[in-house]
Amino acid sequence: MPDLTDKQTFSDQDALDFHQLPAPGKISMAPIKPMATQRDLSLAYSPGVAVPVLAIAEDADKAYDYTSKGNLVAVISNGTAILGLGNLGHMASKPVMEGKSVLFKRFADVDSFDIEVKTTDPDEFITVVKNIGDTWGGINLEDIKSPECFEIEAQLQDLLDIPVFHDDQHGTAIISTAGLINAAHIAGKKLEDLKVVLTGAGAAGLSSIGLMKAAGVKHENTVIVDRDGVVYRGRGQMDQWKAAHATDTPHRTLAEAMVGADVVIGLSAKGAITKEMVATMAPNPIIFAMANPDPEITPEDVQSVRSDAIIATGRSDYANQVNNVLAFPYLFRGALDVRARQVNHEMKVACAQALAALAREDVPDEVAAAYRGRKLKFGRDYIIPTPFDPRLIWYIPPFVAQAAMDSGVARMPIEDMDAYRTGLRARLDPSAALMQNISGAVRAAPNKRVVFAEGEETSVIRAAWGFKQAELGTPILIGREELIRKNAADAGLNFDEMGIEIVNARVSEHNTEYTDWLYDKLQRRGYLRRDVQRMINQDRNYFAAAMCARGQADCMVTGVTRNFNMVLKEVRRVLDVKERMIGLSILLAKGRTLFVADTSIHELPGAEELAEIAIQAAATVRKLGKTPRVAFLSYSTFGNPPGERGEKVREAIRILDAKGVDFEYEGEMPPELALDPEQRAAYPFMRLTGHANVLVMPAIHSAAISTRLVQSLGGATVIGPLLVGLEKSVQIVSLGASVSEIITAATFAAYEEGAAEGE
């Protein structure tokens, strides 16, 4: 599992709300075949369903052809080892198992659902899973305690003819082995020469050392240490799984074993490794301290005694995070696609080697965009790919599939591996990654000070707290401190631990400065000084915007208590437009990310305005790490039928032609031509090379209605409209916006401000 015990970036109520609202849980079922007519229902159920039933009765493998089995994984647990929380029962494991199912879908487009088995008896658990196992194409065992997990996995793999994989063991093993391959390469050492010490002989530890041996580490060069000391041949108090890794060694303690060691693998507990132990290791030591939430030794402590060390942890706030999400989605993707009978050593080694190879490749722009353009490069601080590398989906599964084919466990070999890679690319869901990339960029950039103008509102306070805890920047709440503290306490937040600045506009030390500055700006527009003073003293939007303009803050979020147009008028009196100001909505649906403009500013744009909207939207999309392909939408298709709005679009195209812009554009056209290249056969002159991702609407009403209609019908997420083009980034949320919507707006504000500064 990914690290779920790392530094908390949310309140308990936020976590409960996330899992409860707007509907309980994190997964649901959606049909993939039409159910609109009587014929559809007859085919889906009776009598049409009888045909595949009879086919499967003759050949059970036909279930892969006529049901979802081939893309379906069960996540199964009995709750005996939930995260780092211990045996809390099978139902307590359900939120974790649902989460694992979501990760399967998000990262590898594998359908998954969870099964919680009400037993702690290994034999009973095995019987239950054996009897229902044929339902799926694979089984992911999760959060089952050691040593029972070893026996459960081994027996189920023998009893079932599908992959059975205990991720707590093998996920960590695959990622740590990939890291070891690259760390050894950087250190100038060969795997077969490495002296490796493992501290922590649980499921993950024993599986890791086993896979490292399969990758090339020699058995006689390893030493395992558990809570009773070194595991050596002849020692009592050993189960069969530890005994398999016992070696002839004179060492009896971890400190003794680490003298002269090249590698130490930590999967035990905080503080298990000391500075003194690290100091005794061989040159260029490799230290994987993977205990969570706190590693066996921190990277800072290692670096205080060894400047030559290569370090990995299980935490996201250090370089080289060993994160299981790098392995299990892609391992199962490859296994399912060849209908593998099991996940064997060869497939796990292939997965580890592929991950190691991918880390040595040049990192693509999509990943660099998530780090504000900071180029990740193979080396001591980058030995494992990042979880949001878009290449993972098409790079890793082919190696797994090939290993399954070569080792004889594949039912359906892949004949054209290049075509397979192309198909995997199409599975990538860019929509889910968009905000994650933006958030990553914001965290990596210099800290932004974000003003939350309506700071007394409970939802705003919670959003500011979440923004701060997620390390997205420094929030500033505008309002009365006593009321903010009371509302925070009522929401269950310990305000003294929040570290959030509060500014009361009425008593601020900058009050006079802002008033003088704004009066100088507005005095020739009919405003008296007392009018401006009232704005600054009594209206938080004016004050917050002035903070941004005068450099006491970088950007702002508002709109929870006032409508968009009112807020925009107030902000516009303080902040100037540096470029064409537009409203840009982000539409996330069916694996696509679409940008729709203008959704909030220009009511009936003329040709010149349409051209400028396209230019501004394309520039913003490029800042988000995407290549813009702009389509001007209309009810007409290249002049048919003719009309006034269509002519304005055609004129906008001519304007862009004259400007010589550096992005693809075309129009006017209906949505189907913009989004589906296959429908363009009758229009060979079209200049778009793929589906459009920037849709410029002919008027604000068409833009606003279309995005809201899609959102209301469900199956899509709409972010925005985002405000683009002011001298400082200001995001205006909708009235009564949720906490997550406010955080999203604040994150985008910080991102846009950083992009504007070239960070």
Long-range contacts (C-beta under 8 A, 24 or more apart in sequence): 1-83, 1-96, 1-100, 1-142, 1-143, 1-167, 1-168, 1-171, 1-324, 1-325, 2-103, 2-323, 2-324, 2-325, 2-387, 3-292, 3-293, 3-314, 3-315, 3-316, 3-321, 3-323, 4-83, 4-96, 4-99, 5-83, 5-84, 5-292, 5-293, 6-292, 6-293, 6-315, 6-316, 6-317, 7-293, 7-317, 7-469, 8-469, 9-466, 9-469, 9-470, 9-471, 10-466, 10-469, 10-470, 11-462, 11-465, 11-466, 11-469, 11-491, 11-492, 11-493, 12-492, 13-462, 13-491, 13-492, 14-462, 14-466, 14-739, 17-739, 18-740, 19-95, 25-98, 26-95, 26-98, 26-99, 26-101, 26-102, 27-98, 27-101, 27-102, 27-105, 27-112, 27-113, 27-114, 30-715, 60-134, 61-339, 61-411, 63-134, 64-137, 64-339, 64-411, 64-412, 68-111, 69-135, 69-136, 69-137, 70-137, 70-336, 70-339, 71-109, 71-110, 71-111, 71-137, 71-336, 72-110, 72-111, 72-112, 72-113, 72-135, 72-136, 72-137, 72-138, 73-104, 73-110, 73-111, 73-112, 73-136, 73-137, 73-138, 73-139, 73-140, 73-332, 73-336, 74-112, 74-113, 74-114, 74-115, 74-135, 74-136, 74-138, 74-139, 74-140, 75-100, 75-101, 75-104, 75-112, 75-113, 75-114, 75-115, 75-140, 75-142, 76-114, 76-115, 76-116, 76-117, 76-129, 76-139, 76-140, 76-141, 76-142, 77-114, 77-115, 77-116, 77-117, 77-141, 77-142, 77-143, 77-144, 78-116, 78-117, 78-118, 78-119, 78-120, 78-125, 78-144, 79-116, 79-143, 80-120, 80-143, 80-144, 80-145, 80-148, 81-143, 81-144, 81-145, 81-146, 81-149, 81-168, 82-143, 83-143, 84-292, 84-293, 87-120, 87-145, 90-116, 90-117, 90-118, 90-119, 91-116, 93-142, 93-143, 96-142, 96-143, 97-142, 97-143, 100-140, 100-142, 100-167, 103-325, 103-328, 103-329, 104-140, 104-328, 104-329, 104-332, 106-329, 106-429, 106-432, 107-325, 107-329, 107-330, 107-387, 107-392, 107-393, 108-329, 108-330, 108-332, 108-333, 108-393, 108-397, 108-427, 109-333, 109-393, 109-427, 109-429, 110-329, 110-332, 110-333, 110-336, 112-140, 122-148, 122-151, 122-152, 125-152, 126-152, 126-155, 126-156, 126-159, 129-156, 129-160, 130-156, 130-159, 130-160, 133-159, 133-160, 133-162, 133-164, 134-160, 134-162, 136-162, 137-162, 137-163, 137-336, 137-339, 138-162, 138-163, 138-164, 138-165, 138-332, 138-335, 138-336, 138-340, 138-343, 139-163, 139-164, 139-165, 140-165, 140-166, 140-167, 140-328, 140-332, 141-165, 141-166, 141-167, 141-168, 142-166, 142-167, 142-168, 143-168, 144-168, 146-202, 146-203, 147-203, 147-239, 147-241, 149-203, 150-203, 150-206, 150-241, 157-342, 161-341, 162-340, 162-341, 162-342, 163-332, 163-335, 163-336, 163-340, 163-341, 163-342, 163-343, 164-342, 164-343, 165-328, 165-331, 165-332, 165-343, 166-203, 167-324, 167-327, 167-328, 168-203, 168-204, 169-203, 169-204, 169-206, 169-207, 170-207, 170-211, 170-327, 170-343, 170-348, 171-324, 171-327, 171-328, 172-204, 172-207, 172-208, 172-267, 172-290, 172-322, 172-324, 173-204, 173-207, 173-208, 173-210, 173-211, 173-212, 173-348, 173-352, 174-211, 174-326, 174-327, 174-331, 174-348, 174-351, 174-352, 174-355, 175-322, 175-323, 175-324, 175-326, 175-327, 175-352, 175-355, 175-384, 176-208, 176-212, 176-265, 176-288, 176-290, 176-312, 176-322, 177-208, 177-211, 177-212, 177-215, 177-349, 177-352, 178-326, 178-351, 178-352, 178-353, 178-354, 178-355, 178-356, 178-359, 178-384, 179-288, 179-312, 179-320, 179-322, 179-356, 179-383, 179-384, 180-212, 180-215, 180-217, 180-263, 180-286, 180-288, 181-215, 181-352, 181-353, 181-356, 182-356, 182-359, 182-360, 182-378, 182-383, 182-384, 183-263, 183-286, 183-310, 183-312, 183-383, 184-262, 184-286, 186-284, 186-310, 186-379, 186-380, 186-383, 187-262, 187-284, 187-286, 187-310, 188-284, 189-262, 189-284, 190-216, 191-215, 191-216, 191-217, 192-216, 192-217, 192-218, 192-221, 193-221, 193-262, 194-221, 194-262, 194-263, 194-286, 195-221, 195-222, 195-223, 195-260, 195-261, 195-262, 195-263, 195-282, 196-221, 196-222, 196-223, 196-261, 196-262, 196-263, 196-264, 196-265, 197-222, 197-223, 197-224, 197-225, 197-254, 197-257, 197-258, 197-261, 197-263, 197-264, 197-265, 198-222, 198-223, 198-224, 198-225, 198-264, 198-265, 198-267, 199-225, 199-254, 199-264, 199-265, 199-266, 199-267, 199-268, 199-272, 199-273, 199-296, 200-225, 200-226, 200-265, 200-266, 200-267, 200-268, 200-269, 200-272, 200-291, 201-225, 201-226, 201-231, 201-242, 201-245, 202-267, 204-267, 204-290, 205-265, 205-267, 205-268, 206-241, 206-242, 206-245, 208-265, 208-267, 209-245, 209-265, 210-245, 211-345, 211-348, 211-349, 211-352, 212-265, 214-345, 214-348, 214-349, 215-349, 215-352, 215-353, 219-245, 219-247, 220-247, 220-248, 222-247, 223-247, 223-249, 223-251, 223-257, 223-261, 225-253, 225-254, 225-257, 229-253, 229-254, 230-254, 230-256, 230-257, 255-280, 261-285, 262-286, 263-287, 263-288, 264-288, 264-289, 265-290, 266-290, 266-291, 266-295, 266-296, 266-297, 267-291, 268-296, 269-296, 270-294, 270-295, 270-296, 271-296, 271-297, 272-296, 272-297, 273-297, 275-301, 275-302, 275-304, 275-305, 278-302, 278-305, 278-306, 278-309, 279-305, 279-306, 281-306, 283-308, 284-308, 284-309, 284-310, 285-309, 285-310, 286-310, 287-311, 287-312, 288-312, 288-313, 288-322, 289-313, 290-314, 290-322, 310-380, 310-383, 312-383, 312-384, 319-381, 319-382, 320-381, 320-382, 320-383, 320-384, 321-384, 322-384, 323-384, 323-387, 325-387, 326-355, 326-384, 326-385, 326-387, 326-392, 327-351, 327-355, 330-392, 330-393, 330-396, 330-397, 330-400, 331-396, 331-397, 331-400, 333-393, 333-396, 333-397, 333-400, 333-424, 334-396, 334-397, 334-398, 334-399, 334-400, 334-401, 334-404, 335-400, 335-401, 335-404, 337-397, 337-401, 337-414, 337-420, 338-401, 338-404, 338-405, 338-410, 338-411, 338-412, 338-413, 338-414, 339-410, 339-411, 339-412, 340-404, 340-409, 340-410, 340-411, 341-409, 341-410, 341-411, 342-409, 344-403, 344-404, 344-407, 344-409, 346-403, 346-404, 346-406, 346-407, 347-400, 347-403, 347-404, 347-407, 347-409, 349-403, 350-399, 350-400, 350-402, 350-403, 351-396, 351-399, 351-400, 351-403, 353-399, 354-395, 354-396, 354-399, 354-400, 355-384, 355-385, 355-396, 356-383, 358-385, 358-389, 358-391, 358-392, 358-395, 358-396, 359-383, 359-384, 359-385, 361-391, 363-389, 364-389, 364-390, 364-391, 365-625, 366-390, 366-437, 366-625, 368-625, 369-437, 369-441, 369-624, 369-625, 370-436, 370-437, 370-438, 370-440, 370-441, 370-444, 370-625, 371-440, 371-441, 371-444, 372-441, 372-444, 372-445, 372-754, 372-755, 372-759, 373-759, 374-444, 388-433, 388-436, 388-437, 388-440, 390-428, 390-430, 390-433, 393-424, 393-425, 393-427, 393-428, 394-421, 394-422, 394-424, 394-425, 394-428, 397-424, 398-424, 427-591, 428-591, 429-591, 430-591, 430-592, 430-593, 431-588, 431-589, 431-591, 431-592, 431-593, 431-717, 432-588, 434-586, 434-588, 434-593, 434-624, 435-719, 435-744, 435-747, 437-624, 437-625, 438-624, 438-747, 438-748, 438-751, 439-470, 439-472, 439-747, 441-751, 441-754, 442-472, 442-473, 442-747, 442-750, 442-751, 442-754, 443-470, 443-471, 443-472, 445-750, 445-751, 445-754, 445-759, 446-754, 446-759, 447-473, 447-474, 448-473, 448-474, 448-554, 448-555, 448-749, 448-750, 448-753, 448-754, 449-473, 449-474, 449-476, 449-552, 449-553, 449-554, 450-474, 450-475, 450-476, 450-553, 450-554, 450-555, 450-556, 450-557, 450-746, 450-749, 450-750, 451-475, 451-476, 451-478, 451-544, 451-547, 451-548, 451-553, 451-555, 451-556, 451-557, 452-476, 452-477, 452-478, 452-556, 452-557, 452-558, 452-742, 452-746, 453-478, 453-540, 453-541, 453-543, 453-544, 453-556, 453-557, 453-558, 454-478, 454-479, 454-540, 454-558, 454-559, 454-560, 454-561, 455-479, 455-484, 455-502, 455-540, 456-480, 456-483, 456-484, 456-487, 457-487, 457-560, 457-561, 458-487, 458-490, 458-491, 459-560, 459-737, 459-738, 459-739, 459-742, 460-560, 460-742, 461-487, 461-488, 461-491, 461-493, 462-491, 462-493, 462-739, 463-557, 463-739, 463-740, 463-742, 463-743, 463-746, 464-498, 464-500, 464-746, 465-493, 465-498, 465-500, 466-739, 466-743, 467-743, 467-746, 467-747, 468-498, 468-499, 468-500, 470-743, 472-743, 472-746, 472-747, 472-750, 473-554, 473-746, 473-750, 474-500, 474-501, 475-500, 475-501, 475-746, 476-500, 476-501, 476-502, 476-503, 476-547, 476-553, 477-501, 477-502, 477-503, 478-502, 478-503, 478-504, 478-505, 478-540, 478-543, 478-544, 479-504, 479-540, 480-504, 503-543, 503-547, 505-536, 505-537, 505-538, 505-539, 505-540, 505-543, 506-537, 506-538, 508-543, 510-546, 510-547, 510-550, 510-552, 511-536, 511-537, 513-550, 514-543, 514-546, 514-547, 514-550, 517-546, 517-549, 517-550, 518-542, 518-546, 518-573, 518-574, 521-573, 521-574, 522-573, 535-570, 535-573, 539-570, 541-567, 541-570, 541-571, 542-570, 542-573, 542-574, 545-570, 545-571, 545-574, 545-575, 545-728, 545-730, 546-574, 548-575, 548-728, 548-730, 549-574, 549-575, 549-727, 549-728, 554-728, 554-729, 554-750, 554-753, 555-728, 555-729, 555-730, 555-731, 555-749, 555-750, 555-752, 555-753, 556-728, 556-729, 556-730, 556-731, 556-749, 557-730, 557-731, 557-732, 557-733, 557-742, 557-745, 557-746, 557-749, 558-730, 558-731, 558-732, 558-733, 559-731, 559-732, 559-733, 559-734, 559-735, 559-737, 559-745, 560-733, 560-735, 560-736, 560-737, 560-742, 561-735, 562-735, 563-735, 564-600, 564-732, 564-734, 567-732, 568-723, 568-732, 571-726, 571-730, 571-732, 572-726, 575-726, 575-727, 575-728, 575-730, 576-726, 576-727, 577-725, 577-726, 577-727, 578-725, 578-726, 578-727, 579-616, 579-619, 579-724, 579-725, 580-609, 580-612, 580-613, 580-615, 580-616, 580-725, 581-616, 581-723, 581-724, 581-725, 581-726, 582-613, 582-616, 582-617, 582-724, 582-725, 583-700, 583-703, 583-720, 583-721, 583-722, 583-723, 583-724, 584-617, 584-620, 584-720, 584-721, 584-722, 584-724, 585-703, 585-707, 585-718, 585-719, 585-720, 585-721, 585-722, 586-718, 586-719, 586-720, 586-722, 587-707, 587-710, 587-716, 587-717, 587-718, 588-716, 588-717, 588-718, 588-719, 589-710, 589-715, 589-716, 589-717, 590-715, 590-716, 592-675, 592-691, 592-693, 593-626, 593-693, 594-675, 594-692, 594-693, 594-694, 594-695, 595-620, 595-621, 595-626, 595-628, 595-693, 595-694, 595-695, 596-695, 596-697, 596-703, 596-706, 596-707, 597-694, 597-695, 597-696, 597-697, 597-703, 598-696, 598-697, 598-700, 598-703, 599-697, 599-700, 599-703, 599-704, 599-707, 599-720, 599-721, 600-700, 600-704, 600-721, 600-723, 601-700, 602-699, 602-700, 603-699, 603-700, 603-701, 604-699, 604-700, 605-648, 605-698, 605-699, 605-700, 606-648, 607-648, 607-649, 607-651, 607-652, 607-654, 607-655, 608-652, 608-655, 610-648, 610-649, 610-652, 610-696, 610-698, 611-652, 611-655, 611-656, 611-659, 613-696, 614-652, 614-656, 614-661, 614-665, 614-694, 614-696, 615-656, 615-659, 615-661, 616-724, 616-725, 617-694, 617-696, 617-724, 618-661, 618-663, 618-665, 618-694, 620-724, 620-752, 621-693, 621-694, 622-663, 623-752, 623-755, 626-693, 627-663, 627-693, 628-663, 628-664, 628-693, 628-694, 629-663, 629-664, 629-665, 629-688, 629-689, 629-690, 629-691, 629-692, 629-693, 629-694, 630-663, 630-664, 630-665, 630-666, 630-667, 630-692, 630-694, 630-695, 630-696, 631-665, 631-666, 631-667, 631-669, 631-673, 631-674, 631-688, 631-692, 631-694, 631-695, 631-696, 632-665, 632-666, 632-667, 632-668, 632-669, 632-696, 632-698, 633-667, 633-668, 633-669, 633-670, 633-671, 633-674, 633-695, 633-696, 633-697, 633-698, 633-702, 634-667, 634-668, 634-669, 634-670, 634-698, 635-670, 636-668, 636-670, 637-668, 637-669, 637-670, 637-673, 637-683, 638-668, 638-669, 638-683, 639-668, 645-698, 645-699, 646-698, 648-698, 649-698, 652-696, 664-688, 664-689, 666-692, 667-696, 668-698, 671-695, 719-744, 719-748, 722-748, 722-752, 724-752, 728-753, 729-753, 729-756
